[in-house]
């Protein structure tokens, strides 16, 4: 059995970030689908890592939590030769970590807030928080679009950990707040992301679960068609 085990769910945006990285780095990992709605599975997961968050990488008995830490750990200890997502040059590495952080905080976080609101009973939804999250995404789209002018990938010339963060964050965020037409640099970048083999593979593996995504009605029809759901 592989010493590496990833506790994950194929619908989770945070898990997508790590799954993309695993494929880019060429690593074999045992995947353990996690159902946190099951009390027994939740208790067992909390015993491994007390925050209960996923994904969680186990390297033997060692827990490795948090997406960016997981990716850096995998690159340091398990990546195939020549496979990298964080460059060796210190300033270039800082740029990758910066944009990884920006996508997690300013795209992934408001997207997750919109998802969480839809999971609440209708009478408990927070219109103010929803408006704030939508405004946050609109603002993020604008500064990312400006940054991407003349760039292929978001941090440097090569696909990096920052792009691993960007792909699922933007994929799900656009289901709630579509890209404004004036953000052509960002729109072209999203297409490059979706065409990247590791991103495409991760999205394809998640397709059977998109019917459970609360914002599924806003997903691009090339990835999910609500008309295919049983009446």
C-alpha positions as CSV (number, residue, x, y, z in Angstrom):
1,X,0.0,0.0,0.0
2,X,1.2,3.5,-0.8
3,X,2.4,5.4,2.3
4,X,0.6,8.5,1.1
5,X,-3.1,8.8,1.7
6,X,-5.2,11.8,0.8
7,X,-8.5,12.2,2.7
8,X,-10.6,14.3,0.3
9,X,-13.9,14.8,-1.5
10,X,-14.0,15.2,-5.3
11,X,-16.4,18.1,-5.1
12,X,-14.3,20.2,-2.8
13,X,-12.5,23.2,-4.3
14,X,-9.6,22.9,-1.7
15,X,-9.3,19.2,-2.7
16,X,-9.2,20.1,-6.3
17,X,-6.2,22.4,-5.7
18,X,-4.2,19.5,-4.2
19,X,-5.4,16.9,-6.7
20,X,-4.2,19.1,-9.6
21,X,-0.8,19.4,-7.9
22,X,-0.6,15.7,-7.3
23,X,-1.1,15.0,-11.0
24,X,1.4,17.7,-12.0
25,X,4.1,16.4,-9.6
26,X,3.5,12.8,-10.8
27,X,2.8,11.3,-7.4
28,X,0.9,8.1,-6.6
29,X,-1.5,8.7,-3.7
30,X,-4.1,6.5,-2.2
31,X,-7.4,8.5,-2.2
32,X,-9.8,8.1,0.7
33,X,-13.2,9.7,0.0
34,X,-14.3,11.5,3.1
35,X,-18.0,11.9,4.1
36,X,-17.9,14.4,7.0
37,X,-21.7,14.0,7.3
38,X,-21.2,10.6,8.7
39,X,-20.6,10.8,12.5
40,X,-18.2,7.9,12.5
41,X,-16.1,9.1,9.6
42,X,-16.1,12.6,11.1
43,X,-14.9,11.4,14.5
44,X,-12.1,9.3,12.8
45,X,-11.0,12.3,10.8
46,X,-10.9,14.6,13.8
47,X,-8.7,12.0,15.5
48,X,-6.2,12.5,12.6
49,X,-6.4,16.3,12.5
50,X,-8.4,18.3,15.1
51,X,-9.7,21.0,12.8
52,X,-11.6,18.4,10.8
53,X,-10.7,20.2,7.5
54,X,-10.0,18.5,4.2
55,X,-8.0,17.7,2.3
56,X,-5.6,16.0,4.7
57,X,-2.5,14.2,3.5
58,X,-1.2,11.3,5.7
59,X,2.4,10.3,5.0
60,X,2.4,7.1,7.0
61,X,1.4,8.3,10.5
62,X,2.3,12.0,9.8
63,X,-0.6,14.3,9.1
64,X,0.1,17.1,6.6
65,X,-2.8,19.6,6.6
66,X,-3.6,22.8,4.6
67,X,-3.5,22.9,0.8
68,X,-0.4,25.0,0.3
69,X,1.6,23.1,2.9
70,X,0.5,19.8,1.4
71,X,1.7,20.9,-2.1
72,X,5.0,22.1,-0.8
73,X,5.5,19.0,1.3
74,X,4.8,16.8,-1.7
75,X,7.2,18.7,-3.9
76,X,10.0,18.5,-1.3
77,X,9.6,14.8,-0.5
78,X,7.7,12.9,-3.2
79,X,7.7,14.7,-6.6
80,X,9.1,13.0,-9.6
81,X,12.5,14.4,-10.7
82,X,12.1,17.7,-12.5
83,X,8.5,18.2,-11.5
84,X,8.0,21.5,-9.6
85,X,5.2,23.9,-8.7
86,X,7.3,26.2,-6.5
87,X,10.5,27.5,-8.0
88,X,13.9,27.3,-6.3
89,X,14.7,31.0,-6.8
90,X,13.6,32.7,-3.5
91,X,11.9,35.8,-5.1
92,X,10.1,33.7,-7.7
93,X,8.9,31.3,-4.9
94,X,7.6,34.3,-3.0
95,X,5.6,35.4,-6.0
96,X,4.1,32.0,-6.3
97,X,3.2,31.9,-2.6
98,X,1.7,35.4,-2.8
99,X,-0.6,34.6,-5.7
100,X,-1.5,31.2,-4.1
101,X,-2.5,33.2,-1.0
102,X,-4.4,35.8,-3.0
103,X,-6.5,33.2,-4.8
104,X,-7.3,31.4,-1.5
105,X,-8.3,34.6,0.3
106,X,-9.9,36.7,-2.3
107,X,-11.5,34.2,-4.7
108,X,-11.8,30.9,-2.9
109,X,-13.0,32.4,0.4
110,X,-15.9,34.5,-0.9
111,X,-16.9,31.7,-3.2
112,X,-17.2,29.4,-0.2
113,X,-19.2,32.0,1.6
114,X,-21.7,32.0,-1.2
115,X,-21.9,28.2,-1.1
116,X,-22.3,28.2,2.7
117,X,-25.2,30.7,2.4
118,X,-27.1,28.4,0.0
119,X,-26.7,25.5,2.4
120,X,-28.5,27.4,5.1
121,X,-32.3,27.2,5.6
122,X,-33.9,30.0,3.5
123,X,-34.9,32.0,6.6
124,X,-31.4,32.0,7.9
125,X,-29.6,33.3,4.8
126,X,-27.5,36.5,5.1
127,X,-28.1,39.0,2.3
128,X,-25.5,41.3,3.6
129,X,-22.8,38.6,3.6
130,X,-23.8,37.5,0.1
131,X,-23.5,41.0,-1.2
132,X,-20.1,41.4,0.4
133,X,-18.9,38.1,-1.1
134,X,-20.1,39.1,-4.6
135,X,-18.5,42.5,-4.3
136,X,-15.3,40.8,-3.2
137,X,-15.2,38.5,-6.2
138,X,-15.9,41.5,-8.6
139,X,-13.0,43.3,-7.0
140,X,-10.7,40.3,-7.2
141,X,-11.5,39.7,-10.9
142,X,-10.5,43.3,-11.7
143,X,-7.0,43.2,-10.0
144,X,-6.3,39.6,-11.3
145,X,-7.2,40.7,-14.9
146,X,-4.8,43.7,-14.6
147,X,-2.1,41.4,-13.4
148,X,-2.5,38.9,-16.1
149,X,-1.9,41.3,-19.0
150,X,1.0,39.8,-21.0
151,X,1.2,36.7,-18.9
152,X,0.4,33.1,-19.6
153,X,0.4,31.9,-16.0
154,X,-0.3,33.9,-12.9
155,X,3.2,33.7,-11.3
156,X,6.2,33.4,-13.7
157,X,6.4,31.6,-17.0
158,X,5.4,28.1,-15.7
159,X,2.3,26.6,-14.3
160,X,2.7,26.8,-10.5
161,X,1.0,26.2,-7.2
162,X,-0.6,29.6,-7.7
163,X,-2.4,28.2,-10.8
164,X,-3.4,25.1,-8.8
165,X,-5.2,27.5,-6.4
166,X,-6.6,29.6,-9.2
167,X,-8.3,26.8,-11.2
168,X,-10.9,25.6,-8.6
169,X,-11.4,29.0,-7.1
170,X,-12.3,30.6,-10.4
171,X,-14.2,27.5,-11.7
172,X,-16.7,27.6,-8.8
173,X,-16.6,31.4,-8.3
174,X,-17.8,32.0,-11.8
175,X,-20.9,29.9,-11.1
176,X,-22.0,32.7,-8.8
177,X,-20.4,35.8,-10.3
178,X,-19.6,35.4,-14.0
179,X,-16.6,37.2,-15.4
180,X,-17.5,40.7,-16.7
181,X,-16.9,41.0,-20.5
182,X,-14.2,43.6,-20.0
183,X,-11.9,41.2,-18.3
184,X,-10.4,39.6,-21.4
185,X,-7.1,38.7,-19.8
186,X,-8.7,36.8,-17.0
187,X,-11.2,35.1,-19.4
188,X,-8.3,33.9,-21.6
189,X,-6.4,32.7,-18.5
190,X,-9.4,30.7,-17.3
191,X,-9.5,29.0,-20.7
192,X,-5.8,28.1,-20.4
193,X,-6.5,26.7,-16.9
194,X,-9.4,24.6,-18.1
195,X,-7.3,23.2,-20.9
196,X,-4.4,22.3,-18.7
197,X,-4.3,18.4,-18.5
198,X,-4.1,18.2,-14.7
199,X,-7.0,20.7,-14.3
200,X,-9.1,19.0,-17.0
201,X,-8.5,15.6,-15.3
202,X,-9.5,16.9,-11.9
203,X,-12.7,18.5,-13.2
204,X,-13.6,15.4,-15.2
205,X,-13.3,13.2,-12.1
206,X,-15.6,15.6,-10.2
207,X,-18.4,15.6,-12.9
208,X,-20.5,13.0,-11.2
209,X,-20.6,15.2,-8.1
210,X,-21.5,18.5,-9.6
211,X,-25.2,17.8,-9.1
212,X,-24.6,18.3,-5.4
213,X,-22.9,21.7,-5.8
214,X,-25.3,24.3,-4.4
215,X,-24.3,26.7,-7.2
216,X,-24.5,24.1,-10.0
217,X,-27.0,26.2,-12.0
218,X,-24.3,28.7,-12.8
219,X,-21.7,26.1,-13.9
220,X,-20.7,26.3,-17.6
221,X,-22.8,23.8,-19.6
222,X,-19.6,22.3,-21.0
223,X,-19.0,20.9,-17.5
224,X,-22.5,20.4,-16.1
225,X,-26.0,20.6,-17.7
226,X,-28.9,20.8,-15.2
227,X,-31.2,19.4,-17.9
228,X,-29.5,16.0,-17.5
229,X,-30.8,15.7,-13.9
230,X,-33.8,13.4,-13.3
231,X,-37.1,15.3,-12.8
